[in-house]
Amino acid sequence: MKIGIIGTRGIPNRYGGFEQLAEKLSLGLSQRGHAITVYNSHKHPYQAKKFVDVDIVHCFDAEYRMGTAGQFIYDLNCIRDAAKRKFDLLLFLGYTSSSVWGRLFPRNAVIISNMDGMEWKRSKYRKLTKRFLKYAERLAVKYSDQLIADSVVIRSYLEKKYEKEIEFISYGAEIFTDENEAHLAAFDITKHNYCMLMARMEPENNIEMILDGFCESSMDKKFVVVGNTGNSFGKRMVGKFAADKRILFVGPLYDSVVLHSLKTFSSLYFHGHSTGGTNPSLLEAMASRALIAAHDNEFNRAVLQDDAFYFSNKREVRDLIALVEGGTTHDEKIANNLRKVREQYNWPKIIEQYEQLMTKCYNEANQ
């Protein structure tokens, strides 16, 4: 099949979960004999027209000039280009800035949309924005031939609301085996002598709750915060917790070996995400053999089940830290999460599921 992938900033991954999915999926499908094209922002640092066997099309991305509104222009440019290329199938990763152009989707291509998380639930959005996101969700359902949910919770929500059959395909992760304790020295920390979190600086990731709980603990270990603090919320967090010298804001990190090593050797990894589907950073923490404390919500429980600690307020964070300080080992939780990655959340399985669904949709459309 001739397949196009739209909805990310591009590959190779320099940004986040959807970019990671686009990279793994495009390379995997091309190895299986499909002709794959991925749409990249013209500002992407990778400017070649080919990435391994994957074709790259760079389209003008107005986001750097217009902010979020520029994403709509970028998606429109990608859709217009795709209409000229006679794809058999188009995969949209997300819908927030693409579904409004649904009337312009290529008529002869099968349209599959990965519905991401429940974007309208994010606390950072105002009421008007949330209303638009619900509208964009309805448009994605209307203009797609097939919908994908990366979480069983989201699948259940979509099937109940729209009375349509939704395919569940999760994200994948790779089990890391190249951790190196030497990477900790750059942060002035030592093995199992620190807690950490890695997240975008957004309210719904409960960073403030986690750090409030840590501040109330008597823990003499450090707390490493990985994430770009350049936005207003991030700056507020840095200012609020500046007096606690145990807390280290180290900014964004992109070296996978360093990140993996930080997770592997942490005494407790906090995952505060409260909205969305199956979060890639959570799967990576599981694959890094981290002991996980997660915000108590249906998304995180669907993945972790009984193999994590859970918190819903700063007091519970403080108590979890005290529990870990007690020195009890929890090897069974770590081993169970590693098994889940091997059996459920591995990339070869994810790629095969996408290929099977794409083949099925294409065959049904061409009967």
N, C-alpha and C positions, 0 to 999 in steps of 0.2 A: 504493500500500500504506500501511497504518497501522503505523508502525514505532516501537518504543520502544528507547531506548539506556540500559543500566544498567551500572554498574561504575566510574563516575568520581565525583569530587567535584563535577563540574558544569561548565557553560559560562556565560559566556565563560571561556576558559582562564586560570586563576590558579595552576596547579600544575605540570603535567608533560605527558608524552607522550600518555597516554591521553586526558587532557582536551583536548589539542590535536587529537587524532584525532576525538574526539566533536564538537568545534566545527566543524572543517572538513567532516566527513562529514554532520552534521545540516544545515548550511547548504546544502551541495551537493545533497543529496537533496531538500530542501524546494524548491529551485529547479527540480528536475526533476519536481515535481508530487506528491511523496509527503507524507503527513501525519506529521511527525516530533515525537516527544516525548523529551526528555532529562531524566533524573532528576538533581537537584541536592541536595547536602547543605543542610539548613536553615541551616547556618552560612556558606554561600557568600555572599560580599559582594554578588553580584548577586541581588536579591530579586524582580525582576519575574517575571510569569508567562509572558512572551513574550520571546524573543531573536530579533529580526528576524522570520522566519516560523516559528520553532521554538517549540513549547510547552514550558514548563518546569514540572516538578512538584518541589516541595521536600519532602523526607522527613526525618524526624527522624534525626539522625546522632549516635550516642552516643560517637563516637571522642574528642571533646573532653573527655568525662568519664571514659571507661574505657580510653583508649588504643587499641591495635590491636584488642582484643576488640570494641570498639564498631563496627568496620567490619562485623562479622557482623550486628549489629542493624540498621545502616543498610541493608545489602543486603536483609535480610529485609523491612524496611519498604517498600523499592522494589518487591520481588517481590509483596508483598501488594497494593500499589496497582495494579500492572500487571495482576494477575488480574482486576481489576474493569473494565478499560478495553477489553477485546476487541481487542487488537492482532493484526494479521496476522502480525507477526514481531517477535521480541525479539533484539537484539544485546547480548550480554554482553561487555564489555571486561575481560578477566581472569576468574579463577575462584577465587582463593584464599579469598574470604569469601562467595562466592555459591553455589558448587556443592553445598555441604552442604545447601542448601535445595532441591535438585533436585526432590524429590517435590512441591514446592509451585509449580514452574514452571507457568504457564498451559498447559492441555492443548491448546487450540485454536490456539496460536501456534507458528509455526516458531521453533526456538531455534538461534541461531548464536552460537558462542563464539570470540572471539579469545583464543588460548591464551597470549599474552604470552611471557615467557622461561621458562627452566627454573628456576622459583623455588626449588626444593629444592636447587639447586647453590650458592646464595648463602652465602658464608662467615659472614655475620653470624648465621645461624640455628643453633640447637642441634639435636642429633640428633632429639629428639622433634618439634620443629617441622618438620624436614625430612621425617620420616615422615608427618606430617599433610599436608604440601604434596603429597607423592606420592599420598596418598589423595584429596585434593581434585582433583588432576589426573585421576585415574581416574573420579571422579564427574562431572567436566565432560565427559569423553568419553562417559560413559554417558547423560547427560541432554540432550546436544546432538544436534540433527539434522545440523548441519554444523560443522566446525572450521576455523578460520583460523590460519595461522602467518605471522608477519611476517618470518620468516627461512627461507631454504632449509635451513639447518642444523636448525632446529626442526622444519620439515616432515619432513625425513628421519627425525629421531628419533621423532616421533609415528607416522609411517606404519609404521616398523619395529616399534615397541613394541605398537601397537594394531591393526595391520593394517587401517587405515581410510584412505580417500582424504582428504587434507588439502589445502585450498586455500591457496596462497601469495599473500598480498597485503601488500606492504610499507607502511611509513609514507611520507609525502610531505614535501617541503620547498619553500620558496619561495626563488628566487634574489633576493638583496638587491642593490639598486643605490643605496641612500641612505646609504652609509657617510659618516662625517664625522670627519675627523682631529681636530677640535676637542674631541671627547668624551674624548680621551686625557688632556687636561690635568688633569682631575679626579683622575686616578690618578698624576700626576707621571711620565708615561711619554711616549715619542715613537714615531713610526712605525718599525716593524721593529727596535725596540730593546728587546724583551721577549719572553719566552715566556709561555704561559698554559695553564690547564686550567679546565674548568667541569664540576662533578660534584657529586652528593650525597656527603656525607662518610661513605662506607662503605668497609670494608676491600677489598671486591672491585673497587673502582674504582682500586686501585693508586696512590692519591695519595701514600702514604708512599714507595713505590718511586721514583716520579717525582721527588719533592722530595729524596730521598736522593741520587739521581744528579745533580740540579742542584747540590746543595751540594758535591759532589765535583768539580764543574767549575770552571774558572777564568773562567767567563763573567762579564763585567762588566755584563751587562744584568740587568734585573729579571725576576721571575717572578710573574705575577698569578694568584691562585687565587680563582675565583668559586664560591661555594657557602656554604650556611648551616653555620656551625661551632658551632651551639648544642648538638649532641649530644655524647656522651662521646668518640667518635672524633675529631670535629672539634676539640674542646677540646684533646685530646692532640696533634693535629697543630700547632695554634697554639703550644702550649707547647714542643714539641720543636724547632720551627724558628724560635723567636722570636729567637735570636741571629743568624741570617742576615738582615741588613737588606735583602737583595735581594728577599726573598720577601714579597709583599704579599697578605694575606688580606683581600679586599674585601667578603666576605659575599655574600648572594644579590642578584642584579640581575634586574629584571623588564622594564626598558625594552629592547625588541627592537632599537632603533636603536643604543643604546649597546653591547649585547652583540655585535651584528653588526660594529660598528666595531672593537671589541676583537679579534675573531677575524680580521677582514680585515687589520688592520695588525700582527698579531703576526708574529714571525719564525718561530715554531714553535708549533703548537697540539697539546697532548698529550691523547690520548683513552685513558684507562686502563681503561675498562670491560671486564670479562672474562667476564661472564655476560649472559644475556638474548638478545634477538634483534637486529633492526635498530634501533639506538639513534637516537632523534630528534635528540639533540644532535650526533651524528656527522654526520647528513645536513645539519644546519644549518651545521656547520663547513665541509662541502663546498660548500654553497650560498653561503657567505661568502667563498669563495676563499682559505681558510686552507691553509697547508702543514701536513700532518698527520703526527704520529708516534703510532702506535696500539699498544696492547698486542697482542702476537702471539697471537691465538687465532682459531678458525675463524669466529666471528661477524664480527669486524672484517675478516678477509681476504675473506669472502664479499661484502662491500660495496666495500671499497677496492681489492682485488686488488693490482696492482703500483704503485698510485698513492699510496703512503704509505711512510713509514719504519716499522719495527717494532722493538719492544723487549720483553724478557722479564725483565730484571733491571736493577739500578741502574747497573751498569757500562755496559750498552748505552745507557741514557739519557744518561749522561755523554758517551759517544762520539758520540751523535747531536747533542748540543748543540755539541760541538767541530766536527762536520762542518758544521753550519749557520753557525757562527762563521767558517768558512773563506770564506764569501761566495758560494759556488756557488748559482746560481739553479736552481729546479726548476719552471719554468713549465708543463712538460708534465704533471706530476702534477696540478697545480691545474686546468689546462684539462680534463683527462680526468675529474676528479671533478665539475666543473661540468657537463660533458656528460651524465654519469650522472644528475644531478639533473634536467636538462632532459628526458631521454629515458625514465628509469625511475622516478624518485622524485618526480614532480610530482603535485600534488593532484588536478587534473582526471582524470588517469589512475587514481589510487587510488579516487576517488569512482565512476568508471565501473565499475571492477572490482567494487566492493562492490555497486553497483546490479545488475549482471549476475548476480552470485552470488545476491543476495537474490531477484531475479525468478525465477531458475531454481529455487531451493528452494521458493518460494511456489507456483509452477506445479505442481511435482511433488507437493506436499502437497495440492493441490486438484484433482487429476485425477479 
